[in-house]
Amino acid sequence: MNQEIQKEIYETDYHQWTIEQTQALKDRNLDKLDWENIIEEIEALGRSDYQAVVSLLTRILQHRLKIDFANKPEAHRHWNQEIKAFSNTVRRRYSPSMKPKLNEDWQGIYSDAIDLYLIDYPPSDFPQECPYSLEDFLP
């Protein structure tokens, strides 16, 4: 199958494209592989997993901030349940190779968590630097 037909299938019937590419991989038929789009899809998978972990960590930090800065002790149990649920999902989605980039992005993740906190609660005297260690939230 030539590249133009593969590209057309990818653009018009993604599901069919995945079936054909899977079969070509199983058959080890390198000529039928749509290399350009396979590479793009694999890169997208990695970005998607990373963004999922970032989102979960942001939500964990948001709830940690609520516990530490919102004066709502009656809600602590609920927030701890949320943290536990998000942490369980981080455990399933996290890969050790993400850690260097997460370390780079940690302050930004903290800032995003503050932004989410501020939607529901008044401003507080948050530390400039994230007071929590990334390692505390990773499996």
Secondary structure by P-SEA (a helix, b strand, c coil): ccaaaaaaaaaccaaaaaaaaaaaaaaccccccaaaaaaaaaaaaaaaaaaaaaaaaaaaaaaaaaacccccccaaaaaaaaaaaaaaaaaacccccaaaaaaaaaaaaaaaaaaaaaacccccccccccccccccccc
